[in-house]
Amino acid sequence: MLRLFLLVLLGGCTHSLPPRTADTFLDPKDRDWLKVYRHELDIAVQNNDNEAYYFFLQEIVKESYYQQTGKRFNANPAIRRIK
């Protein structure tokens, strides 16, 4: 009985083919990034994750700017101190 259990445990849930990108039907033009970032921002608030909150807040600002102007922000903008 133990041998049968081990056989089922080790060989019961195997996949013959790994997933491929062709299996995913995703058109990047249909992706609403603001909706995705807002969802992630809500999750960050629920988990009290400040780093994720500020990261997704910046992504929301960048995506909003892109949708309004058609221009992308620099991925790593220089931070300046205002005196």
N, C-alpha and C positions, 0 to 999 in steps of 0.2 A: 504494500500500500504506500509506503514511504517513497519507493522508487517511482511509482506512478505519479505521486504528488510532485516530486522533483521534476519529472519529465514534463508535466503540464505547466509547472511554474517556469521552467527555463525555456520551453519552446512553444508555449501557448499563444503568445501575442507578438508574433513576428510579422514584419511587413516585407514583402518581396521587393518593392521599389521605394526608394527614398522620394520625398516630395520634391517637385521641381517648380521653378518659377512659372512655367507655362500652365501649371495647375491653378494659379491664382489669376482671376479675371479682375484686374484693377487698372482703371484708366486714370493716370495721375491728374488729368484735367478735371475729373469728376470729384476729386478729393477736396473737401472743405477743411483746409488746415486750421482755420480759426475755430471751427467746431471741435476738432481733435485737440487743439491746445487748451480750449476752455474746459473740456472734459478732464484732461490731465491736471489742469489747475485745480479743479474741484477735488480731484483725488488727493492732490498735495495738501489742500486745506484740511481734508478729512483726516489725513495721516500726520498732520502737524509737521510737514516737511518743508522747512523754510527755503532750503536750497532749490528744491524742485519748484516751489512757488515762484521764486524770483526768476528762475530759468524760463519757465513757461510764460511768465508775464512779459519777459523780454521778447520771446518768440511771438507772442500776440501783437506786441507793438511793431515788430519787424514785418509781420505778415500784413497787418493793417496798412502800414506805410506802403508796402509793395502793391497792395490792391488799389490804393488811392493814387499812387504816382507811377506805378510800373517800373520802379527802380528798387533794387535790393540794397539793403544796408551791408556794410562790411561785416563779414562773419565775426571778426574780433575787433570791434571798434576801439580806438584809443580812448582812454579815460582821462579827462582833463579836470583839474581842480579849479573851481571858480574862486577867485580871490576877492 
